[in-house]
Amino acid sequence: MWLSVFWFGQGQALSLHEISTKKDFDNNYLSTQPALFCLMKKILVLIPAFNAEKTISQLIEQISANIRKEDVLIVDDGSKDPTYEIAKSCGVNVLQHKKNKGKGEALKTGFGYALREGYSGVITLDADLQHDPEFIPEFIKKAESDILVGTRDIRLKIMPFPRWLSNNMTSIIVSILGDTKVRDSQSGYRYISAEVLKTVKLKTKKYELESELLIKAGRRKFKISSVPISTIYQGSKSFINPLVDTGRFIKLMWKSLFW
């Protein structure tokens, strides 16, 4: 059976067979058409969201400029505001935790969905507009790596001091424990292949899951690369508790010695 694809911006319906046989549609050309390239590689855009009513509709609108809404999943992690209802009204896929479980659990819910639906990989980004969806095509173009980490400008004059200090410390530790260089371990803007999701068993529930994933994937020799991104700090609210989440990271470090 041939699958017809609507060629975004050109109003032309093509079959995947026609696309694969046209010389004009090489990988370089496809990489400039993220909606089609995402469809052919079947990549899911995953956003864990908590109390994101002020930003979620704008984020979805920005993402859908390049990506089909069928390939976008919002996981509402027990929000107390109308995040779930707003996301549903935007026409994307939405799953909901009845109670807040933590970002790690929201990601794992999304990862499970991606594997069940046969996606070849997942692009994750935050719901607070810190991550610019304009960089999604860059992740798609470089999706031959097992993991891509969106790497921010970590210079002190760009990044607030507490984040600069925390990021540099955790990135060094994650790089050592994972036996691979990771420049921005705290960035939630990532591409993760389905092979990584199938192989790496994740145990943590909160923010430390993102470090756990990098450490375990690095030790299993998955290729971890980076994509330069910009980040918007102004107006964004962090749900990270410096004391509690630092404690969780230290606990993760200790446990990783016995994996």
C-alpha positions as CSV (number, residue, x, y, z in Angstrom):
1,M,0.0,0.0,0.0
2,W,1.3,3.5,-0.8
3,L,1.0,6.1,1.8
4,S,0.1,9.5,0.4
5,V,1.9,12.5,2.0
6,F,0.8,16.1,1.8
7,W,3.8,18.1,0.7
8,F,3.8,21.0,3.3
9,G,3.9,24.4,1.7
10,Q,3.5,23.1,-1.9
11,G,0.0,21.5,-1.9
12,Q,1.3,18.4,-3.7
13,A,0.4,14.8,-2.7
14,L,3.1,12.2,-3.3
15,S,3.5,8.6,-2.3
16,L,6.4,7.4,-0.3
17,H,7.3,5.2,-3.3
18,E,7.4,8.3,-5.5
19,I,9.5,10.2,-3.0
20,S,12.0,7.4,-2.7
21,T,12.5,7.2,-6.5
22,K,12.7,10.9,-7.3
23,K,16.3,12.0,-7.5
24,D,15.4,15.4,-6.2
25,F,14.4,14.0,-2.8
26,D,17.8,13.1,-1.4
27,N,18.6,13.3,2.3
28,N,19.8,16.9,2.0
29,Y,16.6,18.0,0.5
30,L,14.4,16.1,2.9
31,S,16.3,17.6,5.8
32,T,15.0,21.0,4.8
33,Q,11.4,19.7,5.0
34,P,11.1,18.7,8.7
35,A,7.4,17.6,8.5
36,L,8.0,15.1,5.8
37,F,11.4,14.0,7.1
38,C,9.9,13.5,10.6
39,L,7.1,11.4,9.0
40,M,9.4,9.2,7.0
41,K,11.7,8.6,10.1
42,K,8.6,8.6,12.3
43,I,9.9,10.9,15.0
44,L,7.7,11.9,18.0
45,V,7.9,15.4,19.5
46,L,7.3,14.9,23.3
47,I,6.6,17.6,25.8
48,P,6.1,16.9,29.5
49,A,4.0,19.6,30.9
50,F,3.0,20.8,34.4
51,N,0.9,23.9,35.0
52,A,1.7,25.2,31.5
53,E,-1.5,26.9,30.6
54,K,0.2,30.2,29.8
55,T,2.6,28.7,27.3
56,I,1.3,25.4,25.9
57,S,-0.9,26.7,23.1
58,Q,1.9,29.0,21.8
59,L,4.4,26.1,22.0
60,I,2.1,23.8,20.0
61,E,1.5,26.5,17.4
62,Q,5.3,27.0,17.0
63,I,5.9,23.3,16.7
64,S,3.1,22.7,14.2
65,A,4.8,25.1,11.8
66,N,7.2,22.3,11.0
67,I,5.8,19.1,12.5
68,R,2.4,17.4,12.0
69,K,0.2,17.6,15.1
70,E,-0.3,13.8,14.8
71,D,3.4,13.5,15.7
72,V,3.2,15.7,18.8
73,L,2.5,14.3,22.3
74,I,1.9,16.3,25.5
75,V,2.1,14.5,28.8
76,D,0.2,16.5,31.4
77,D,1.8,15.6,34.7
78,G,-1.1,16.2,37.1
79,S,-1.4,20.0,36.4
80,K,-3.7,22.0,38.6
81,D,-4.6,24.4,35.8
82,P,-6.2,23.7,32.4
83,T,-3.1,22.5,30.6
84,Y,-4.7,19.3,29.6
85,E,-7.8,20.9,28.2
86,I,-5.9,23.5,26.3
87,A,-3.5,21.0,24.8
88,K,-6.5,18.8,23.7
89,S,-8.2,21.8,22.0
90,C,-5.0,22.3,20.0
91,G,-5.4,19.0,18.2
92,V,-2.3,17.2,19.4
93,N,-2.1,13.8,21.3
94,V,-2.4,14.3,25.1
95,L,-1.9,11.9,27.9
96,Q,-2.6,12.8,31.6
97,H,-1.3,11.8,35.0
98,K,-4.1,12.3,37.5
99,K,-1.5,13.2,40.1
100,N,1.9,14.9,39.7
101,K,4.6,12.2,39.4
102,G,7.6,14.2,38.3
103,K,9.2,15.0,35.0
104,G,11.0,11.6,34.8
105,E,7.7,9.8,35.0
106,A,6.1,12.1,32.4
107,L,9.0,11.3,30.1
108,K,8.7,7.6,30.6
109,T,5.0,7.8,29.8
110,G,5.9,9.5,26.6
111,F,8.7,7.0,25.8
112,G,6.3,4.2,26.3
113,Y,3.8,5.8,23.9
114,A,6.5,6.3,21.3
115,L,7.6,2.6,21.4
116,R,4.0,1.4,21.2
117,E,3.2,3.5,18.2
118,G,6.4,2.4,16.4
119,Y,8.3,5.7,16.4
120,S,12.0,5.5,15.5
121,G,12.9,8.3,17.9
122,V,11.7,11.1,20.2
123,I,12.5,14.8,20.4
124,T,11.9,16.1,23.9
125,L,11.5,19.8,24.9
126,D,10.1,21.7,27.8
127,A,6.7,23.3,27.9
128,D,7.8,26.7,29.3
129,L,9.1,28.1,25.9
130,Q,12.7,27.9,27.1
131,H,13.4,25.7,24.1
132,D,12.9,27.2,20.7
133,P,11.0,24.8,18.4
134,E,12.8,26.4,15.4
135,F,15.7,24.0,16.3
136,I,13.7,20.9,15.8
137,P,14.8,20.6,12.1
138,E,18.4,20.6,13.3
139,F,17.7,17.6,15.5
140,I,15.9,15.8,12.7
141,K,18.8,16.4,10.3
142,K,21.3,14.9,12.8
143,A,19.1,12.0,14.0
144,E,21.7,9.4,12.9
145,S,23.2,9.7,16.4
146,D,21.6,7.6,19.2
147,I,21.2,10.7,21.4
148,L,21.4,14.4,20.6
149,V,21.6,16.9,23.4
150,G,20.6,20.5,22.7
151,T,23.7,22.4,24.0
152,R,23.2,26.0,25.2
153,D,25.6,28.8,25.5
154,I,26.9,28.1,29.0
155,R,29.0,31.2,29.4
156,L,28.5,32.9,32.7
157,K,27.4,36.2,31.1
158,I,24.6,34.3,29.3
159,M,23.4,31.8,31.9
160,P,22.3,32.8,35.4
161,F,25.0,31.9,37.9
162,P,23.1,29.2,39.9
163,R,22.4,27.4,36.6
164,W,25.9,27.9,35.3
165,L,27.4,26.4,38.4
166,S,25.0,23.5,38.6
167,N,25.2,22.7,34.9
168,N,29.0,22.7,34.8
169,M,29.3,20.5,37.9
170,T,26.7,17.9,36.8
171,S,28.0,17.8,33.2
172,I,31.5,17.0,34.4
173,I,30.2,14.3,36.7
174,V,27.8,12.8,34.1
175,S,30.6,12.7,31.5
176,I,32.9,10.8,33.9
177,L,30.2,8.4,35.1
178,G,28.9,7.8,31.5
179,D,32.4,7.6,30.0
180,T,31.4,10.1,27.2
181,K,31.7,13.9,26.9
182,V,28.4,15.7,27.6
183,R,28.6,19.5,27.5
184,D,25.1,20.3,28.7
185,S,23.7,17.4,30.8
186,Q,20.8,19.5,32.2
187,S,19.4,20.3,28.8
188,G,16.0,18.7,28.3
189,Y,16.0,19.5,24.6
190,R,17.1,16.2,23.1
191,Y,16.6,13.5,20.5
192,I,16.6,9.9,21.7
193,S,16.4,6.9,19.4
194,A,14.0,4.1,19.9
195,E,17.0,1.7,20.3
196,V,18.2,3.7,23.3
197,L,14.7,3.6,24.8
198,K,14.4,-0.1,24.3
199,T,17.8,-0.9,25.7
200,V,18.2,1.5,28.6
201,K,16.1,0.7,31.6
202,L,15.2,3.9,33.6
203,K,14.5,3.7,37.3
204,T,14.3,7.3,38.5
205,K,11.2,9.5,38.5
206,K,12.2,13.2,38.7
207,Y,14.6,15.5,37.0
208,E,17.5,13.1,37.7
209,L,16.1,10.7,35.0
210,E,17.7,12.9,32.3
211,S,21.2,12.3,33.9
212,E,20.4,8.6,34.4
213,L,19.6,8.2,30.7
214,L,22.9,9.8,29.6
215,I,25.1,7.8,32.1
216,K,23.5,4.5,31.1
217,A,23.5,5.2,27.4
218,G,27.1,6.3,27.5
219,R,28.2,3.2,29.3
220,R,26.5,1.1,26.6
221,K,28.5,2.9,24.0
222,F,25.5,4.7,22.3
223,K,26.6,7.7,20.3
224,I,25.9,10.9,22.1
225,S,26.3,14.1,20.1
226,S,25.1,17.7,20.5
227,V,23.1,20.3,18.7
228,P,23.8,24.0,19.4
229,I,20.6,25.8,20.6
230,S,19.6,29.1,22.1
231,T,17.7,29.3,25.3
232,I,15.3,31.9,26.7
233,Y,15.6,32.4,30.4
234,Q,13.5,35.5,30.9
235,G,10.1,34.9,32.3
236,S,10.5,31.1,32.7
237,K,9.8,29.5,36.0
238,S,11.9,26.6,37.1
239,F,10.3,23.8,39.1
240,I,13.6,22.4,40.3
241,N,14.2,22.5,44.0
242,P,17.9,23.2,44.4
243,L,18.3,21.3,47.7
244,V,16.0,18.4,47.0
245,D,17.0,17.8,43.4
246,T,20.7,18.1,44.3
247,G,20.2,15.4,46.9
248,R,18.6,13.2,44.3
249,F,21.5,13.7,41.9
250,I,24.0,12.8,44.6
251,K,21.9,9.7,45.3
252,L,21.9,8.9,41.6
253,M,25.7,9.2,41.5
254,W,26.1,6.7,44.3
255,K,23.7,4.2,42.7
256,S,25.5,4.5,39.4
257,L,28.6,3.0,40.9
258,F,26.7,-0.3,41.2
259,W,25.0,-0.4,37.8
